[in-house]
């Protein structure tokens, strides 16, 4: 059993995993976003400036930085 919640938006048994980031002044922001682990499911939930954004487009950034 996964320690993360099941994704209810897909039928592929994906789970939602948390992502963290850094704030504008460098402080860590834990659990800023949650995304489904299924490659065919684009479900995501993000917190930005205290607002919740659901299913925003996902863009891959440059790799190897």
DSSP file (Angstrom, degrees, kcal/mol; ACC not computed):
  #  RESIDUE AA STRUCTURE BP1 BP2  ACC     N-H-->O    O-->H-N    N-H-->O    O-->H-N    TCO  KAPPA ALPHA  PHI   PSI    X-CA   Y-CA   Z-CA
    1    1 A X              0   0    0      0, 0.0     2,-0.2     0, 0.0     0, 0.0   0.000 360.0 360.0 360.0 134.0    0.0    0.0    0.0
    2    2 A X        -     0   0    0      2,-0.1     4,-0.1     1,-0.1     0, 0.0  -0.476 360.0-139.7 -76.9 144.4    1.3    3.4   -1.0
    3    3 A X  S    S+     0   0    0     -2,-0.2     2,-0.2     2,-0.1    -1,-0.1   0.575  85.0  78.3 -76.8  -7.0    1.8    6.1    1.7
    4    4 A X  S    S-     0   0    0      1,-0.1    -2,-0.1    13,-0.0    13,-0.1  -0.678  93.9 -94.3-102.2 156.0    0.5    8.6   -0.8
    5    5 A X        -     0   0    0     11,-0.4    11,-3.1    -2,-0.2     2,-0.2  -0.356  41.3-107.7 -70.1 147.0   -3.2    9.2   -1.8
    6    6 A X  B     -A   15   0A   0      9,-0.2     2,-0.6    -4,-0.1     9,-0.3  -0.470  32.2-114.6 -70.1 140.9   -4.7    7.4   -4.8
    7    7 A X        -     0   0    0      7,-2.8     3,-0.4    -2,-0.2     7,-0.2  -0.694  26.9-171.7 -78.2 119.8   -5.4    9.6   -7.8
    8    8 A X  S    S+     0   0    0     -2,-0.6    -1,-0.1     1,-0.2     7,-0.0   0.467  76.2  70.7 -90.5  -2.2   -9.1    9.6   -8.3
    9    9 A X  S    S+     0   0    0      5,-0.0     2,-0.3    32,-0.0    -1,-0.2   0.633  97.8  48.9 -88.7 -15.0   -8.8   11.4  -11.6
   10   10 A X        -     0   0    0     -3,-0.4     3,-0.3     4,-0.1    31,-0.1  -0.816  65.9-141.0-125.4 164.9   -7.4    8.5  -13.6
   11   11 A X  S    S+     0   0    0     -2,-0.3    -3,-0.1     1,-0.2    -1,-0.0   0.147  85.2  84.9-104.8  17.0   -8.1    4.8  -14.1
   12   12 A X  S    S-     0   0    0     -5,-0.1    -1,-0.2    26,-0.0    29,-0.1   0.142 102.6-108.8-110.5  19.2   -4.5    3.7  -14.1
   13   13 A X        +     0   0    0     -3,-0.3     2,-0.1    -6,-0.2    -2,-0.1   0.818  60.4 163.9  59.3  34.2   -3.9    3.3  -10.3
   14   14 A X        -     0   0    0     -7,-0.2    -7,-2.8    -8,-0.1     2,-0.3  -0.389  25.9-143.7 -73.9 159.4   -1.7    6.4  -10.1
   15   15 A X  B     -A    6   0A   0     -9,-0.3    22,-1.8    -2,-0.1     2,-0.5  -0.903  16.5-113.4-121.8 155.8   -0.9    8.0   -6.8
   16   16 A X  E     -B   36   0B   0    -11,-3.1     2,-0.4    -2,-0.3   -11,-0.4  -0.775  33.5-170.1 -89.7 126.1   -0.5   11.7   -6.0
   17   17 A X  E     -B   35   0B   0     18,-2.7    18,-2.1    -2,-0.5     2,-0.2  -0.911  20.0-118.5-116.6 145.2    3.0   12.6   -4.9
   18   18 A X  E     -B   34   0B   0     -2,-0.4     2,-0.4    16,-0.2    16,-0.2  -0.530  21.5-161.5 -84.1 148.1    4.1   15.9   -3.4
   19   19 A X  E     -B   33   0B   0     14,-2.9    14,-1.7    -2,-0.2    13,-1.4  -0.950   6.3-154.2-122.5 147.4    6.6   18.2   -5.0
   20   20 A X  E     +     0   0B   0     -2,-0.4     2,-0.3    11,-0.2    10,-0.2  -0.750  13.6 174.8-117.5 166.0    8.4   21.0   -3.2
   21   21 A X  E     -B   29   0B   0      8,-2.0     8,-3.3    -2,-0.3     2,-0.4  -0.823  31.9 -96.1-151.4-173.6   10.0   24.3   -4.4
   22   22 A X  E     -B   28   0B   0      6,-0.3     6,-0.2    -2,-0.3     5,-0.1  -0.952  34.0-125.0-118.3 140.9   11.7   27.4   -3.1
   23   23 A X    >   -     0   0    0      4,-3.5     3,-2.0    -2,-0.4     6,-0.1  -0.107  40.9 -86.1 -73.3 177.8    9.9   30.6   -2.4
   24   24 A X  T 3  S+     0   0    0      1,-0.3    -1,-0.1     2,-0.1    -2,-0.0   0.722 129.9  44.5 -59.6 -24.3   10.9   34.0   -3.8
   25   25 A X  T 3  S-     0   0    0      2,-0.1    -1,-0.3     0, 0.0    -2,-0.0   0.181 124.6 -97.1-109.3  16.7   13.4   34.5   -1.0
   26   26 A X  S <  S+     0   0    0     -3,-2.0     2,-0.2     1,-0.3    -2,-0.1   0.402  76.7 138.6  91.5  -3.2   14.9   31.1   -1.1
   27   27 A X        -     0   0    0      1,-0.1    -4,-3.5    -5,-0.1    -1,-0.3  -0.543  60.0-105.7 -76.2 140.6   12.9   29.5    1.8
   28   28 A X  E     -B   22   0B   0     -6,-0.2     2,-0.6    -2,-0.2    -6,-0.3  -0.403  26.1-158.2 -66.8 140.4   11.7   25.9    1.1
   29   29 A X  E >   -B   21   0B   0     -8,-3.3    -8,-2.0    -2,-0.1     3,-0.6  -0.928  14.7-154.5-119.0 102.1    8.0   25.5    0.3
   30   30 A X  E 3  S+     0   0B   0     -2,-0.6   -10,-0.2     1,-0.2   -11,-0.0  -0.521  71.3   9.0 -81.3 144.1    7.1   21.9    1.1
   31   31 A X  E 3  S+     0   0B   0     -2,-0.2    -1,-0.2     1,-0.1   -11,-0.2   0.890  74.6 151.8  57.4  44.8    4.2   20.2   -0.7
   32   32 A X  E <   +     0   0B   0    -13,-1.4    15,-2.5    -3,-0.6     2,-0.3   0.777  67.7  15.8 -73.6 -27.5    3.7   23.1   -3.1
   33   33 A X  E     -BC  19  46B   0    -14,-1.7   -14,-2.9    13,-0.2     2,-0.4  -0.981  61.3-153.0-145.0 154.7    2.2   20.8   -5.8
   34   34 A X  E     -BC  18  45B   0     11,-2.7    11,-2.4    -2,-0.3     2,-0.3  -0.998  19.5-179.1-127.3 134.4    0.8   17.3   -6.1
   35   35 A X  E     -BC  17  44B   0    -18,-2.1   -18,-2.7    -2,-0.4     2,-0.2  -0.956  29.8-109.3-134.1 152.1    1.0   15.3   -9.3
   36   36 A X  E     -B   16   0B   0      7,-1.8   -20,-0.2    -2,-0.3     5,-0.1  -0.575  17.9-142.3 -79.2 141.9   -0.2   11.9  -10.5
   37   37 A X  S    S+     0   0    0    -22,-1.8     2,-0.4    -2,-0.2    -1,-0.1   0.601  72.1 102.7 -80.5 -12.0    2.5    9.3  -11.1
   38   38 A X    >   -     0   0    0    -23,-0.2     3,-1.6     1,-0.1    -2,-0.1  -0.597  68.6-144.2 -74.7 126.8    0.7    7.8  -14.1
   39   39 A X  T 3  S+     0   0    0     -2,-0.4    -1,-0.1     1,-0.3    -3,-0.0   0.720  99.7  52.2 -64.3 -19.7    2.3    9.0  -17.3
   40   40 A X  T 3  S+     0   0    0    -28,-0.0     2,-0.5     2,-0.0    -1,-0.3   0.436  97.0  77.7 -95.0   0.2   -1.1    9.2  -19.1
   41   41 A X    <   -     0   0    0     -3,-1.6    -5,-0.1     1,-0.1   -31,-0.1  -0.942  53.9-172.2-113.5 126.4   -2.7   11.3  -16.4
   42   42 A X        +     0   0    0     -2,-0.5    -1,-0.1   -33,-0.1     2,-0.1   0.210  35.1 142.0 -99.7  15.1   -2.0   15.0  -16.3
   43   43 A X        +     0   0    0     12,-0.1    -7,-1.8    -8,-0.1     2,-0.3  -0.349  21.4 160.1 -62.4 132.5   -3.8   15.7  -13.0
   44   44 A X  E     -C   35   0B   0     -9,-0.2    11,-3.1    -2,-0.1     2,-0.4  -0.991  27.9-159.3-151.6 154.0   -2.0   18.2  -10.8
   45   45 A X  E     -CD  34  54B   0    -11,-2.4   -11,-2.7    -2,-0.3     2,-0.3  -0.994  17.6-177.2-136.9 123.9   -2.8   20.5   -8.0
   46   46 A X  E     -CD  33  53B   0      7,-3.0     7,-3.1    -2,-0.4     2,-0.5  -0.935  20.1-145.6-128.8 148.4   -0.6   23.5   -7.2
   47   47 A X  E     + D   0  52B   0    -15,-2.5     2,-0.4    -2,-0.3     5,-0.2  -0.959  24.7 169.9-111.6 122.6   -0.6   26.2   -4.5
   48   48 A X  E >   - D   0  51B   0      3,-2.8     3,-2.1    -2,-0.5    -2,-0.0  -0.970  70.0 -18.4-137.7 120.4    0.5   29.6   -5.7
   49   49 A X  T 3  S-     0   0    0     -2,-0.4     3,-0.1     1,-0.3    -1,-0.1   0.839 127.0 -53.6  54.1  36.5    0.3   32.8   -3.6
   50   50 A X  T 3  S+     0   0    0      1,-0.3     2,-0.3     0, 0.0    -1,-0.3   0.397 116.1 113.4  82.5  -3.5   -2.3   31.0   -1.3
   51   51 A X  E <   -D   48   0B   0     -3,-2.1    -3,-2.8     2,-0.0     2,-0.5  -0.777  63.2-131.1-101.3 147.3   -4.5   30.1   -4.3
   52   52 A X  E     -D   47   0B   0     -2,-0.3     2,-0.5    -5,-0.2    -5,-0.2  -0.853  19.6-167.0 -99.3 128.8   -5.1   26.5   -5.4
   53   53 A X  E     -D   46   0B   0     -7,-3.1    -7,-3.0    -2,-0.5     2,-0.4  -0.969   4.8-159.2-117.9 127.6   -4.8   25.8   -9.1
   54   54 A X  E     -D   45   0B   0     -2,-0.5    -9,-0.2    -9,-0.2   -11,-0.1  -0.902  65.2  -5.5-113.1 134.3   -6.0   22.5  -10.5
   55   55 A X  S    S+     0   0    0    -11,-3.1    -1,-0.2    -2,-0.4     2,-0.1   0.863  75.3 173.1  56.6  45.5   -4.9   20.8  -13.8
   56   56 A X        -     0   0    0     -3,-0.2    -1,-0.2   -12,-0.2    -3,-0.0  -0.479  46.6 -83.0 -72.8 154.8   -2.7   23.6  -15.1
   57   57 A X        -     0   0    0     -2,-0.1     2,-0.5     1,-0.1    -1,-0.1  -0.283  44.1-132.6 -58.1 144.6   -0.8   22.7  -18.3
   58   58 A X        -     0   0    0     -3,-0.1     2,-0.4     2,-0.0    -1,-0.1  -0.893  23.4-173.6-104.9 125.4    2.4   20.8  -17.6
   59   59 A X        -     0   0    0     -2,-0.5     2,-0.5     0, 0.0    -2,-0.0  -0.960  20.5-133.2-118.4 134.3    5.6   22.0  -19.3
   60   60 A X        -     0   0    0     -2,-0.4     3,-0.1     1,-0.0     2,-0.0  -0.750  23.9-146.1 -85.7 128.3    8.9   20.1  -19.2
   61   61 A X        -     0   0    0     -2,-0.5    -1,-0.0     1,-0.2     2,-0.0  -0.220  38.2 -65.1 -81.8 178.0   11.8   22.4  -18.4
   62   62 A X        -     0   0    0      1,-0.1     3,-0.3    -2,-0.0     2,-0.3  -0.349  54.8-134.9 -63.8 145.0   15.3   22.1  -19.7
   63   63 A X  S    S+     0   0    0      1,-0.2    -1,-0.1    -3,-0.1    -3,-0.0  -0.673  74.8  33.4-100.5 156.4   17.1   19.0  -18.6
   64   64 A X              0   0    0     -2,-0.3    -1,-0.2     1,-0.1    -2,-0.0   0.756 360.0 360.0  78.2  25.7   20.7   18.7  -17.3
   65   65 A X              0   0    0     -3,-0.3    -1,-0.1     0, 0.0    -2,-0.1   0.491 360.0 360.0 -76.3 360.0   21.0   22.1  -15.6
